[in-house]
């Protein structure tokens, strides 16, 4: 499937709460969503509370529709409790490659 | 497979050469390599000459061994001709997720 919408978000967990943020993200309702083609969670090796998510969606509309759902908003609310400050966003649209991280 | 080594590189293609850089990266010898678990190519929507690669490897040793091979060094040399300035690296180790971009 091709990707026409994407972004990368970097967030900082409250001190020591990085594992909880990772667990929330790896259980995100985006992952099984058919229009979510890329959902890659990464972490800083130097600071395990700095966490990145790179997302790629078939369309911006599909992402917006998903983001308005209750599961998505629940995830956002849960994340807000665990992170400090605002997430930073980078303009990145995934174009190809692989990721089979288990 | 789990990832114990990773990074994210951001490079800027010479003006208008972004497509060639993407093509080189999507043909990179890293992609079929069994120790390369994540190789995600992304591109700025705002500036198609800004290109990102997020890599995840089973170990740092596996990556170093691969990087010393002729195919890897040939890729680096080819990329050097197409990019301007130095690539910027971000400390990111992929921890989970999916990417099936074709």
N, CA and C atoms of all chains as a GROMACS GRO file, in nm:
protein
  612
    1UNK      N    1   0.085  -0.119   0.000
    1UNK     CA    2   0.000   0.000   0.000
    1UNK      C    3   0.089   0.125   0.000
    2UNK      N    4   0.046   0.227  -0.071
    2UNK     CA    5   0.130   0.346  -0.074
    2UNK      C    6   0.082   0.447   0.031
    3UNK      N    7   0.177   0.532   0.065
    3UNK     CA    8   0.155   0.629   0.173
    3UNK      C    9   0.147   0.768   0.113
    4UNK      N   10   0.045   0.842   0.150
    4UNK     CA   11   0.033   0.980   0.100
    4UNK      C   12   0.026   1.080   0.214
    5UNK      N   13   0.036   1.031   0.335
    5UNK     CA   14   0.034   1.121   0.450
    5UNK      C   15   0.121   1.061   0.558
    6UNK      N   16   0.201   1.145   0.621
    6UNK     CA   17   0.284   1.092   0.728
    6UNK      C   18   0.342   1.203   0.813
    7UNK      N   19   0.400   1.163   0.924
    7UNK     CA   20   0.467   1.258   1.012
    7UNK      C   21   0.549   1.181   1.113
    8UNK      N   22   0.628   1.254   1.181
    8UNK     CA   23   0.710   1.193   1.286
    8UNK      C   24   0.693   1.278   1.410
    9UNK      N   25   0.659   1.213   1.518
    9UNK     CA   26   0.638   1.286   1.644
    9UNK      C   27   0.746   1.243   1.743
   10UNK      N   28   0.802   1.339   1.811
   10UNK     CA   29   0.898   1.311   1.917
   10UNK      C   30   0.842   1.364   2.048
   11UNK      N   31   0.837   1.276   2.146
   11UNK     CA   32   0.781   1.315   2.276
   11UNK      C   33   0.879   1.278   2.386
   12UNK      N   34   0.869   1.346   2.498
   12UNK     CA   35   0.955   1.316   2.612
   12UNK      C   36   0.869   1.270   2.728
   13UNK      N   37   0.896   1.148   2.773
   13UNK     CA   38   0.819   1.094   2.886
   13UNK      C   39   0.861   1.164   3.014
   14UNK      N   40   0.770   1.169   3.110
   14UNK     CA   41   0.808   1.215   3.244
   14UNK      C   42   0.921   1.122   3.290
   15UNK      N   43   1.011   1.174   3.373
   15UNK     CA   44   1.129   1.096   3.410
   15UNK      C   45   1.096   0.952   3.452
   16UNK      N   46   1.154   0.858   3.385
   16UNK     CA   47   1.137   0.718   3.420
   16UNK      C   48   1.010   0.653   3.366
   17UNK      N   49   0.928   0.732   3.293
   17UNK     CA   50   0.801   0.676   3.246
   17UNK      C   51   0.807   0.630   3.099
   18UNK      N   52   0.927   0.628   3.042
   18UNK     CA   53   0.944   0.592   2.901
   18UNK      C   54   0.887   0.455   2.868
   19UNK      N   55   0.909   0.358   2.954
   19UNK     CA   56   0.859   0.222   2.926
   19UNK      C   57   0.707   0.222   2.912
   20UNK      N   58   0.641   0.301   2.996
   20UNK     CA   59   0.495   0.305   2.991
   20UNK      C   60   0.447   0.369   2.860
   21UNK      N   61   0.518   0.473   2.817
   21UNK     CA   62   0.481   0.538   2.690
   21UNK      C   63   0.500   0.439   2.575
   22UNK      N   64   0.611   0.368   2.576
   22UNK     CA   65   0.637   0.269   2.470
   22UNK      C   66   0.526   0.163   2.470
   23UNK      N   67   0.490   0.115   2.588
   23UNK     CA   68   0.386   0.011   2.598
   23UNK      C   69   0.254   0.063   2.541
   24UNK      N   70   0.219   0.187   2.574
   24UNK     CA   71   0.095   0.246   2.522
   24UNK      C   72   0.101   0.252   2.369
   25UNK      N   73   0.214   0.300   2.317
   25UNK     CA   74   0.227   0.317   2.171
   25UNK      C   75   0.223   0.182   2.099
   26UNK      N   76   0.284   0.081   2.157
   26UNK     CA   77   0.287  -0.050   2.090
   26UNK      C   78   0.152  -0.121   2.100
   27UNK      N   79   0.062  -0.063   2.179
   27UNK     CA   80  -0.075  -0.114   2.185
   27UNK      C   81  -0.173  -0.020   2.118
   28UNK      N   82  -0.121   0.076   2.044
   28UNK     CA   83  -0.206   0.180   1.983
   28UNK      C   84  -0.304   0.120   1.882
   29UNK      N   85  -0.425   0.174   1.878
   29UNK     CA   86  -0.524   0.125   1.782
   29UNK      C   87  -0.486   0.155   1.638
   30UNK      N   88  -0.385   0.238   1.618
   30UNK     CA   89  -0.336   0.265   1.481
   30UNK      C   90  -0.275   0.140   1.420
   31UNK      N   91  -0.207   0.062   1.503
   31UNK     CA   92  -0.129  -0.050   1.449
   31UNK      C   93  -0.212  -0.147   1.364
   32UNK      N   94  -0.331  -0.192   1.412
   32UNK     CA   95  -0.409  -0.283   1.326
   32UNK      C   96  -0.490  -0.213   1.218
   33UNK      N   97  -0.488  -0.080   1.217
   33UNK     CA   98  -0.574  -0.007   1.122
   33UNK      C   99  -0.521  -0.026   0.979
   34UNK      N  100  -0.609  -0.067   0.887
   34UNK     CA  101  -0.564  -0.097   0.750
   34UNK      C  102  -0.507   0.024   0.675
   35UNK      N  103  -0.546   0.144   0.714
   35UNK     CA  104  -0.493   0.262   0.645
   35UNK      C  105  -0.362   0.313   0.707
   36UNK      N  106  -0.328   0.252   0.820
   36UNK     CA  107  -0.201   0.290   0.884
   36UNK      C  108  -0.093   0.196   0.831
   37UNK      N  109  -0.015   0.242   0.738
   37UNK     CA  110   0.083   0.157   0.668
   37UNK      C  111   0.215   0.151   0.745
   38UNK      N  112   0.247   0.262   0.811
   38UNK     CA  113   0.372   0.269   0.889
   38UNK      C  114   0.338   0.322   1.028
   39UNK      N  115   0.384   0.248   1.127
   39UNK     CA  116   0.374   0.296   1.266
   39UNK      C  117   0.498   0.242   1.335
   40UNK      N  118   0.602   0.322   1.334
   40UNK     CA  119   0.731   0.276   1.384
   40UNK      C  120   0.767   0.353   1.510
   41UNK      N  121   0.782   0.281   1.620
   41UNK     CA  122   0.817   0.341   1.749
   41UNK      C  123   0.967   0.327   1.769
   42UNK      N  124   1.030   0.436   1.805
   42UNK     CA  125   1.175   0.434   1.829
   42UNK      C  126   1.206   0.507   1.958
   43UNK      N  127   1.326   0.484   2.004
   43UNK     CA  128   1.364   0.538   2.134
   43UNK      C  129   1.509   0.582   2.131
   44UNK      N  130   1.539   0.689   2.201
   44UNK     CA  131   1.677   0.735   2.209
   44UNK      C  132   1.756   0.637   2.295
   45UNK      N  133   1.874   0.597   2.246
   45UNK     CA  134   1.960   0.508   2.326
   45UNK      C  135   2.020   0.587   2.442
   46UNK      N  136   2.042   0.716   2.419
   46UNK     CA  137   2.105   0.799   2.522
   46UNK      C  138   2.009   0.844   2.630
   47UNK      N  139   1.882   0.860   2.594
   47UNK     CA  140   1.782   0.904   2.692
   47UNK      C  141   1.654   0.825   2.670
   48UNK      N  142   1.631   0.717   2.740
   48UNK     CA  143   1.518   0.628   2.714
   48UNK      C  144   1.380   0.693   2.735
   49UNK      N  145   1.379   0.817   2.783
   49UNK     CA  146   1.251   0.888   2.794
   49UNK      C  147   1.219   0.970   2.669
   50UNK      N  148   1.311   0.972   2.572
   50UNK     CA  149   1.284   1.042   2.445
   50UNK      C  150   1.238   0.938   2.344
   51UNK      N  151   1.116   0.955   2.297
   51UNK     CA  152   1.050   0.852   2.215
   51UNK      C  153   0.998   0.913   2.084
   52UNK      N  154   1.014   0.837   1.978
   52UNK     CA  155   0.973   0.885   1.846
   52UNK      C  156   0.868   0.789   1.788
   53UNK      N  157   0.776   0.846   1.715
   53UNK     CA  158   0.682   0.764   1.638
   53UNK      C  159   0.678   0.818   1.496
   54UNK      N  160   0.707   0.732   1.402
   54UNK     CA  161   0.696   0.769   1.261
   54UNK      C  162   0.572   0.701   1.204
   55UNK      N  163   0.480   0.781   1.152
   55UNK     CA  164   0.356   0.725   1.100
   55UNK      C  165   0.343   0.750   0.950
   56UNK      N  166   0.282   0.655   0.883
   56UNK     CA  167   0.251   0.671   0.741
   56UNK      C  168   0.112   0.619   0.715
   57UNK      N  169   0.026   0.701   0.651
   57UNK     CA  170  -0.114   0.665   0.628
   57UNK      C  171  -0.145   0.670   0.478
   58UNK      N  172  -0.244   0.593   0.438
   58UNK     CA  173  -0.278   0.594   0.296
   58UNK      C  174  -0.317   0.736   0.253
   59UNK      N  175  -0.398   0.803   0.335
   59UNK     CA  176  -0.437   0.941   0.303
   59UNK      C  177  -0.450   1.023   0.431
   60UNK      N  178  -0.446   1.154   0.417
   60UNK     CA  179  -0.465   1.243   0.532
   60UNK      C  180  -0.608   1.228   0.586
   61UNK      N  181  -0.701   1.204   0.497
   61UNK     CA  182  -0.840   1.189   0.540
   61UNK      C  183  -0.856   1.065   0.628
   62UNK      N  184  -0.791   0.957   0.587
   62UNK     CA  185  -0.801   0.833   0.667
   62UNK      C  186  -0.744   0.857   0.806
   63UNK      N  187  -0.633   0.931   0.811
   63UNK     CA  188  -0.573   0.958   0.942
   63UNK      C  189  -0.665   1.046   1.026
   64UNK      N  190  -0.720   1.150   0.965
   64UNK     CA  191  -0.809   1.240   1.041
   64UNK      C  192  -0.930   1.165   1.094
   65UNK      N  193  -0.987   1.080   1.010
   65UNK     CA  194  -1.106   1.005   1.052
   65UNK      C  195  -1.070   0.915   1.171
   66UNK      N  196  -0.955   0.850   1.161
   66UNK     CA  197  -0.912   0.763   1.271
   66UNK      C  198  -0.888   0.844   1.399
   67UNK      N  199  -0.821   0.959   1.381
   67UNK     CA  200  -0.782   1.039   1.497
   67UNK      C  201  -0.902   1.088   1.576
   68UNK      N  202  -1.018   1.101   1.507
   68UNK     CA  203  -1.139   1.149   1.573
   68UNK      C  204  -1.210   1.037   1.651
   69UNK      N  205  -1.167   0.915   1.636
   69UNK     CA  206  -1.237   0.804   1.702
   69UNK      C  207  -1.205   0.802   1.852
   70UNK      N  208  -1.291   0.734   1.926
   70UNK     CA  209  -1.272   0.728   2.070
   70UNK      C  210  -1.144   0.654   2.109
   71UNK      N  211  -1.112   0.542   2.046
   71UNK     CA  212  -0.987   0.474   2.083
   71UNK      C  213  -0.863   0.562   2.064
   72UNK      N  214  -0.866   0.640   1.955
   72UNK     CA  215  -0.751   0.726   1.929
   72UNK      C  216  -0.743   0.837   2.034
   73UNK      N  217  -0.858   0.895   2.066
   73UNK     CA  218  -0.858   1.004   2.165
   73UNK      C  219  -0.825   0.952   2.304
   74UNK      N  220  -0.862   0.829   2.331
   74UNK     CA  221  -0.826   0.768   2.461
   74UNK      C  222  -0.675   0.752   2.471
   75UNK      N  223  -0.616   0.708   2.362
   75UNK     CA  224  -0.469   0.692   2.359
   75UNK      C  225  -0.402   0.828   2.384
   76UNK      N  226  -0.450   0.930   2.316
   76UNK     CA  227  -0.391   1.063   2.331
   76UNK      C  228  -0.400   1.108   2.476
   77UNK      N  229  -0.517   1.086   2.537
   77UNK     CA  230  -0.537   1.129   2.677
   77UNK      C  231  -0.443   1.052   2.769
   78UNK      N  232  -0.427   0.923   2.745
   78UNK     CA  233  -0.336   0.842   2.828
   78UNK      C  234  -0.192   0.890   2.812
   79UNK      N  235  -0.156   0.918   2.688
   79UNK     CA  236  -0.019   0.963   2.662
   79UNK      C  237   0.008   1.096   2.732
   80UNK      N  238  -0.090   1.185   2.727
   80UNK     CA  239  -0.071   1.318   2.787
   80UNK      C  240  -0.032   1.307   2.934
   81UNK      N  241  -0.085   1.207   3.001
   81UNK     CA  242  -0.053   1.192   3.144
   81UNK      C  243   0.093   1.153   3.165
   82UNK      N  244   0.154   1.093   3.061
   82UNK     CA  245   0.288   1.035   3.079
   82UNK      C  246   0.399   1.119   3.018
   83UNK      N  247   0.360   1.219   2.936
   83UNK     CA  248   0.466   1.295   2.871
   83UNK      C  249   0.471   1.438   2.924
   84UNK      N  250   0.585   1.498   2.903
   84UNK     CA  251   0.606   1.634   2.952
   84UNK      C  252   0.626   1.727   2.832
   85UNK      N  253   0.566   1.844   2.838
   85UNK     CA  254   0.579   1.938   2.728
   85UNK      C  255   0.503   1.891   2.605
   86UNK      N  256   0.524   1.963   2.496
   86UNK     CA  257   0.454   1.929   2.371
   86UNK      C  258   0.540   1.838   2.284
   87UNK      N  259   0.474   1.754   2.207
   87UNK     CA  260   0.547   1.672   2.111
   87UNK      C  261   0.596   1.761   1.998
   88UNK      N  262   0.713   1.725   1.945
   88UNK     CA  263   0.763   1.796   1.827
   88UNK      C  264   0.732   1.712   1.703
   89UNK      N  265   0.692   1.783   1.599
   89UNK     CA  266   0.656   1.710   1.476
   89UNK      C  267   0.754   1.742   1.364
   90UNK      N  268   0.791   1.638   1.290
   90UNK     CA  269   0.877   1.655   1.174
   90UNK      C  270   0.799   1.615   1.049
   91UNK      N  271   0.819   1.693   0.946
   91UNK     CA  272   0.753   1.667   0.818
   91UNK      C  273   0.824   1.552   0.749
   92UNK      N  274   0.772   1.431   0.771
   92UNK     CA  275   0.831   1.314   0.705
   92UNK      C  276   0.722   1.222   0.658
   93UNK      N  277   0.726   1.188   0.531
   93UNK     CA  278   0.629   1.092   0.476
   93UNK      C  279   0.706   0.966   0.435
   94UNK      N  280   0.678   0.854   0.499
   94UNK     CA  281   0.749   0.731   0.462
   94UNK      C  282   0.728   0.697   0.314
   95UNK      N  283   0.833   0.658   0.244
   95UNK     CA  284   0.819   0.626   0.101
   95UNK      C  285   0.854   0.481   0.070
   96UNK      N  286   0.922   0.415   0.159
   96UNK     CA  287   0.953   0.275   0.130
   96UNK      C  288   1.043   0.216   0.235
   97UNK      N  289   1.057   0.086   0.229
   97UNK     CA  290   1.145   0.021   0.324
   97UNK      C  291   1.076  -0.091   0.397
   98UNK      N  292   1.131  -0.126   0.512
   98UNK     CA  293   1.076  -0.239   0.586
   98UNK      C  294   1.094  -0.215   0.735
   99UNK      N  295   1.008  -0.279   0.813
   99UNK     CA  296   1.023  -0.279   0.959
   99UNK      C  297   0.945  -0.397   1.012
  100UNK      N  298   1.014  -0.493   1.068
  100UNK     CA  299   0.947  -0.611   1.124
  100UNK      C  300   0.995  -0.630   1.266
  101UNK      N  301   0.981  -0.526   1.344
  101UNK     CA  302   1.032  -0.531   1.482
  101UNK      C  303   0.928  -0.598   1.570
  102UNK      N  304   0.968  -0.703   1.636
  102UNK     CA  305   0.874  -0.769   1.729
  102UNK      C  306   0.923  -0.748   1.871
  103UNK      N  307   1.240  -1.036   1.515
  103UNK     CA  308   1.379  -1.012   1.552
  103UNK      C  309   1.388  -0.882   1.630
  104UNK      N  310   1.472  -0.878   1.729
  104UNK     CA  311   1.479  -0.755   1.807
  104UNK      C  312   1.599  -0.672   1.760
  105UNK      N  313   1.586  -0.545   1.790
  105UNK     CA  314   1.684  -0.446   1.744
  105UNK      C  315   1.765  -0.396   1.863
  106UNK      N  316   1.894  -0.397   1.849
  106UNK     CA  317   1.979  -0.346   1.957
  106UNK      C  318   2.068  -0.232   1.910
  107UNK      N  319   2.054  -0.195   1.784
  107UNK     CA  320   2.134  -0.085   1.731
  107UNK      C  321   2.051  -0.013   1.628
  108UNK      N  322   2.056   0.118   1.629
  108UNK     CA  323   1.979   0.192   1.529
  108UNK      C  324   2.018   0.337   1.524
  109UNK      N  325   1.973   0.404   1.422
  109UNK     CA  326   1.999   0.547   1.407
  109UNK      C  327   1.906   0.600   1.299
  110UNK      N  328   1.904   0.728   1.294
  110UNK     CA  329   1.824   0.792   1.190
  110UNK      C  330   1.915   0.895   1.123
  111UNK      N  331   1.921   0.889   0.992
  111UNK     CA  332   2.005   0.983   0.918
  111UNK      C  333   1.915   1.072   0.832
  112UNK      N  334   1.946   1.200   0.834
  112UNK     CA  335   1.875   1.295   0.749
  112UNK      C  336   1.975   1.356   0.652
  113UNK      N  337   1.943   1.350   0.525
  113UNK     CA  338   2.034   1.403   0.425
  113UNK      C  339   1.957   1.496   0.330
  114UNK      N  340   2.031   1.586   0.268
  114UNK     CA  341   1.968   1.677   0.173
  114UNK      C  342   2.027   1.653   0.035
  115UNK      N  343   1.940   1.619  -0.059
  115UNK     CA  344   1.986   1.595  -0.195
  115UNK      C  345   2.023   1.726  -0.261
  116UNK      N  346   2.113   1.720  -0.358
  116UNK     CA  347   2.138   1.838  -0.440
  116UNK      C  348   2.004   1.875  -0.504
  117UNK      N  349   1.984   2.004  -0.531
  117UNK     CA  350   1.852   2.048  -0.578
  117UNK      C  351   1.796   1.962  -0.692
  118UNK      N  352   1.680   1.906  -0.668
  118UNK     CA  353   1.613   1.828  -0.772
  118UNK      C  354   1.659   1.685  -0.784
  119UNK      N  355   1.754   1.644  -0.698
  119UNK     CA  356   1.809   1.508  -0.710
  119UNK      C  357   1.746   1.411  -0.607
  120UNK      N  358   1.643   1.456  -0.540
  120UNK     CA  359   1.581   1.375  -0.435
  120UNK      C  360   1.533   1.239  -0.485
  121UNK      N  361   1.473   1.238  -0.602
  121UNK     CA  362   1.422   1.110  -0.655
  121UNK      C  363   1.535   1.008  -0.672
  122UNK      N  364   1.650   1.057  -0.718
  122UNK     CA  365   1.763   0.965  -0.739
  122UNK      C  366   1.814   0.910  -0.606
  123UNK      N  367   1.815   0.996  -0.503
  123UNK     CA  368   1.860   0.949  -0.371
  123UNK      C  369   1.763   0.843  -0.319
  124UNK      N  370   1.634   0.870  -0.334
  124UNK     CA  371   1.532   0.774  -0.288
  124UNK      C  372   1.551   0.640  -0.362
  125UNK      N  373   1.571   0.649  -0.491
  125UNK     CA  374   1.588   0.526  -0.571
  125UNK      C  375   1.709   0.446  -0.523
  126UNK      N  376   1.818   0.516  -0.495
  126UNK     CA  377   1.940   0.449  -0.446
  126UNK      C  378   1.910   0.381  -0.313
  127UNK      N  379   1.844   0.454  -0.224
  127UNK     CA  380   1.816   0.400  -0.090
  127UNK      C  381   1.722   0.280  -0.097
  128UNK      N  382   1.623   0.286  -0.183
  128UNK     CA  383   1.527   0.174  -0.192
  128UNK      C  384   1.588   0.052  -0.260
  129UNK      N  385   1.707   0.071  -0.317
  129UNK     CA  386   1.780  -0.042  -0.373
  129UNK      C  387   1.901  -0.079  -0.288
  130UNK      N  388   1.907  -0.025  -0.167
  130UNK     CA  389   2.024  -0.044  -0.081
  130UNK      C  390   2.043  -0.190  -0.044
  131UNK      N  391   2.167  -0.235  -0.037
  131UNK     CA  392   2.194  -0.375   0.001
  131UNK      C  393   2.156  -0.404   0.147
  132UNK      N  394   2.127  -0.301   0.223
  132UNK     CA  395   2.081  -0.322   0.361
  132UNK      C  396   1.945  -0.392   0.363
  133UNK      N  397   1.861  -0.355   0.266
  133UNK     CA  398   1.722  -0.404   0.271
  133UNK      C  399   1.709  -0.555   0.280
  134UNK      N  400   1.780  -0.632   0.195
  134UNK     CA  401   1.766  -0.778   0.206
  134UNK      C  402   1.851  -0.839   0.318
  135UNK      N  403   1.931  -0.757   0.385
  135UNK     CA  404   2.024  -0.813   0.484
  135UNK      C  405   1.946  -0.864   0.606
  136UNK      N  406   1.969  -0.988   0.647
  136UNK     CA  407   1.891  -1.047   0.757
  136UNK      C  408   1.908  -0.975   0.890
  137UNK      N  409   2.018  -0.908   0.911
  137UNK     CA  410   2.038  -0.836   1.038
  137UNK      C  411   1.983  -0.694   1.035
  138UNK      N  412   1.940  -0.652   0.917
  138UNK     CA  413   1.879  -0.519   0.906
  138UNK      C  414   1.728  -0.536   0.923
  139UNK      N  415   1.680  -0.506   1.043
  139UNK     CA  416   1.539  -0.532   1.077
  139UNK      C  417   1.450  -0.415   1.033
  140UNK      N  418   1.508  -0.296   1.040
  140UNK     CA  419   1.432  -0.176   1.000
  140UNK      C  420   1.516  -0.095   0.903
  141UNK      N  421   1.454  -0.062   0.791
  141UNK     CA  422   1.519   0.029   0.696
  141UNK      C  423   1.405   0.109   0.634
  142UNK      N  424   1.374   0.222   0.696
  142UNK     CA  425   1.257   0.299   0.654
  142UNK      C  426   1.302   0.431   0.592
  143UNK      N  427   1.267   0.449   0.466
  143UNK     CA  428   1.303   0.571   0.394
  143UNK      C  429   1.185   0.666   0.398
  144UNK      N  430   1.211   0.790   0.435
  144UNK     CA  431   1.104   0.890   0.441
  144UNK      C  432   1.150   1.018   0.374
  145UNK      N  433   1.054   1.102   0.345
  145UNK     CA  434   1.084   1.223   0.269
  145UNK      C  435   0.999   1.337   0.322
  146UNK      N  436   1.056   1.456   0.323
  146UNK     CA  437   0.980   1.573   0.364
  146UNK      C  438   0.876   1.604   0.258
  147UNK      N  439   0.753   1.629   0.303
  147UNK     CA  440   0.649   1.668   0.207
  147UNK      C  441   0.674   1.811   0.158
  148UNK      N  442   0.732   1.890   0.246
  148UNK     CA  443   0.756   2.031   0.213
  148UNK      C  444   0.877   2.052   0.124
  149UNK      N  445   0.975   1.965   0.136
  149UNK     CA  446   1.098   1.979   0.055
  149UNK      C  447   1.144   1.840   0.013
  150UNK      N  448   1.106   1.796  -0.105
  150UNK     CA  449   1.132   1.658  -0.148
  150UNK      C  450   1.281   1.622  -0.159
  151UNK      N  451   1.368   1.722  -0.138
  151UNK     CA  452   1.511   1.691  -0.139
  151UNK      C  453   1.563   1.660   0.002
  152UNK      N  454   1.475   1.670   0.104
  152UNK     CA  455   1.515   1.633   0.241
  152UNK      C  456   1.467   1.490   0.266
  153UNK      N  457   1.561   1.401   0.291
  153UNK     CA  458   1.533   1.257   0.296
  153UNK      C  459   1.585   1.198   0.428
  154UNK      N  460   1.504   1.109   0.484
  154UNK     CA  461   1.540   1.047   0.612
  154UNK      C  462   1.550   0.895   0.593
  155UNK      N  463   1.640   0.837   0.666
  155UNK     CA  464   1.647   0.690   0.672
  155UNK      C  465   1.656   0.650   0.818
  156UNK      N  466   1.562   0.567   0.860
  156UNK     CA  467   1.566   0.513   0.997
  156UNK      C  468   1.608   0.368   0.987
  157UNK      N  469   1.717   0.335   1.053
  157UNK     CA  470   1.767   0.198   1.045
  157UNK      C  471   1.764   0.131   1.182
  158UNK      N  472   1.738   0.000   1.180
  158UNK     CA  473   1.743  -0.079   1.302
  158UNK      C  474   1.813  -0.211   1.272
  159UNK      N  475   1.916  -0.246   1.350
  159UNK     CA  476   1.996  -0.365   1.326
  159UNK      C  477   1.996  -0.456   1.448
  160UNK      N  478   2.014  -0.584   1.425
  160UNK     CA  479   2.015  -0.676   1.540
  160UNK      C  480   2.125  -0.635   1.639
  161UNK      N  481   2.243  -0.603   1.588
  161UNK     CA  482   2.353  -0.560   1.675
  161UNK      C  483   2.437  -0.453   1.605
  162UNK      N  484   2.512  -0.378   1.682
  162UNK     CA  485   2.604  -0.278   1.625
  162UNK      C  486   2.712  -0.349   1.544
  163UNK      N  487   2.752  -0.466   1.589
  163UNK     CA  488   2.856  -0.541   1.519
  163UNK      C  489   2.809  -0.583   1.380
  164UNK      N  490   2.684  -0.626   1.374
  164UNK     CA  491   2.630  -0.669   1.243
  164UNK      C  492   2.628  -0.551   1.148
  165UNK      N  493   2.590  -0.434   1.203
  165UNK     CA  494   2.587  -0.316   1.116
  165UNK      C  495   2.727  -0.279   1.070
  166UNK      N  496   2.822  -0.278   1.163
  166UNK     CA  497   2.960  -0.241   1.127
  166UNK      C  498   3.016  -0.336   1.021
  167UNK      N  499   2.990  -0.464   1.040
  167UNK     CA  500   3.042  -0.562   0.943
  167UNK      C  501   2.981  -0.537   0.805
  168UNK      N  502   2.852  -0.509   0.804
  168UNK     CA  503   2.787  -0.481   0.675
  168UNK      C  504   2.843  -0.354   0.613
  169UNK      N  505   2.860  -0.252   0.697
  169UNK     CA  506   2.902  -0.121   0.647
  169UNK      C  507   3.040  -0.127   0.581
  170UNK      N  508   3.120  -0.224   0.622
  170UNK     CA  509   3.256  -0.237   0.567
  170UNK      C  510   3.257  -0.311   0.433
  171UNK      N  511   3.144  -0.365   0.393
  171UNK     CA  512   3.142  -0.444   0.269
  171UNK      C  513   3.145  -0.352   0.146
  172UNK      N  514   3.183  -0.410   0.033
  172UNK     CA  515   3.192  -0.330  -0.089
  172UNK      C  516   3.057  -0.274  -0.133
  173UNK      N  517   2.950  -0.356  -0.128
  173UNK     CA  518   2.820  -0.301  -0.170
  173UNK      C  519   2.779  -0.180  -0.085
  174UNK      N  520   2.807  -0.189   0.045
  174UNK     CA  521   2.769  -0.076   0.132
  174UNK      C  522   2.852   0.048   0.098
  175UNK      N  523   2.981   0.026   0.078
  175UNK     CA  524   3.068   0.141   0.049
  175UNK      C  525   3.037   0.200  -0.089
  176UNK      N  526   2.993   0.116  -0.180
  176UNK     CA  527   2.954   0.165  -0.314
  176UNK      C  528   2.831   0.253  -0.301
  177UNK      N  529   2.736   0.210  -0.218
  177UNK     CA  530   2.616   0.290  -0.195
  177UNK      C  531   2.653   0.426  -0.136
  178UNK      N  532   2.740   0.424  -0.038
  178UNK     CA  533   2.781   0.550   0.027
  178UNK      C  534   2.843   0.643  -0.076
  179UNK      N  535   2.930   0.587  -0.160
  179UNK     CA  536   2.998   0.670  -0.262
  179UNK      C  537   2.896   0.728  -0.360
  180UNK      N  538   2.800   0.647  -0.400
  180UNK     CA  539   2.697   0.696  -0.493
  180UNK      C  540   2.613   0.806  -0.428
  181UNK      N  541   2.578   0.784  -0.302
  181UNK     CA  542   2.498   0.885  -0.232
  181UNK      C  543   2.574   1.017  -0.220
  182UNK      N  544   2.704   1.007  -0.191
  182UNK     CA  545   2.784   1.129  -0.172
  182UNK      C  546   2.774   1.221  -0.293
  183UNK      N  547   2.764   1.160  -0.411
  183UNK     CA  548   2.758   1.242  -0.535
  183UNK      C  549   2.627   1.319  -0.543
  184UNK      N  550   2.524   1.268  -0.473
  184UNK     CA  551   2.390   1.325  -0.492
  184UNK      C  552   2.345   1.414  -0.375
  185UNK      N  553   2.422   1.410  -0.264
  185UNK     CA  554   2.375   1.490  -0.151
  185UNK      C  555   2.470   1.606  -0.125
  186UNK      N  556   2.417   1.704  -0.054
  186UNK     CA  557   2.496   1.823  -0.025
  186UNK      C  558   2.515   1.831   0.126
  187UNK      N  559   2.634   1.867   0.167
  187UNK     CA  560   2.662   1.878   0.309
  187UNK      C  561   2.667   1.742   0.376
  188UNK      N  562   2.674   1.744   0.509
  188UNK     CA  563   2.684   1.619   0.584
  188UNK      C  564   2.545   1.573   0.629
  189UNK      N  565   2.528   1.444   0.640
  189UNK     CA  566   2.403   1.391   0.694
  189UNK      C  567   2.398   1.420   0.844
  190UNK      N  568   2.278   1.443   0.894
  190UNK     CA  569   2.261   1.461   1.038
  190UNK      C  570   2.209   1.329   1.097
  191UNK      N  571   2.262   1.294   1.211
  191UNK     CA  572   2.222   1.167   1.272
  191UNK      C  573   2.145   1.192   1.402
  192UNK      N  574   2.041   1.114   1.421
  192UNK     CA  575   1.962   1.121   1.544
  192UNK      C  576   1.973   0.987   1.614
  193UNK      N  577   1.987   0.995   1.743
  193UNK     CA  578   1.996   0.876   1.828
  193UNK      C  579   1.857   0.816   1.842
  194UNK      N  580   1.825   0.720   1.754
  194UNK     CA  581   1.695   0.654   1.763
  194UNK      C  582   1.713   0.506   1.737
  195UNK      N  583   1.664   0.424   1.827
  195UNK     CA  584   1.668   0.279   1.808
  195UNK      C  585   1.524   0.230   1.795
  196UNK      N  586   1.487   0.176   1.680
  196UNK     CA  587   1.350   0.127   1.664
  196UNK      C  588   1.317   0.020   1.769
  197UNK      N  589   1.198   0.027   1.827
  197UNK     CA  590   1.161  -0.072   1.930
  197UNK      C  591   1.038  -0.152   1.892
  198UNK      N  592   0.965  -0.106   1.796
  198UNK     CA  593   0.848  -0.185   1.758
  198UNK      C  594   0.763  -0.112   1.657
  199UNK      N  595   0.672  -0.189   1.599
  199UNK     CA  596   0.581  -0.125   1.504
  199UNK      C  597   0.578  -0.199   1.374
  200UNK      N  598   0.537  -0.129   1.269
  200UNK     CA  599   0.524  -0.195   1.139
  200UNK      C  600   0.553  -0.095   1.028
  201UNK      N  601   0.593  -0.149   0.916
  201UNK     CA  602   0.609  -0.067   0.796
  201UNK      C  603   0.607  -0.161   0.678
  202UNK      N  604   0.506  -0.147   0.594
  202UNK     CA  605   0.496  -0.234   0.476
  202UNK      C  606   0.475  -0.146   0.354
  203UNK      N  607   0.564  -0.050   0.338
  203UNK     CA  608   0.545   0.046   0.230
  203UNK      C  609   0.597  -0.015   0.101
  204UNK      N  610   0.515  -0.023   0.000
  204UNK     CA  611   0.562  -0.074  -0.131
  204UNK      C  612   0.560   0.040  -0.231
   0.00000   0.00000   0.00000
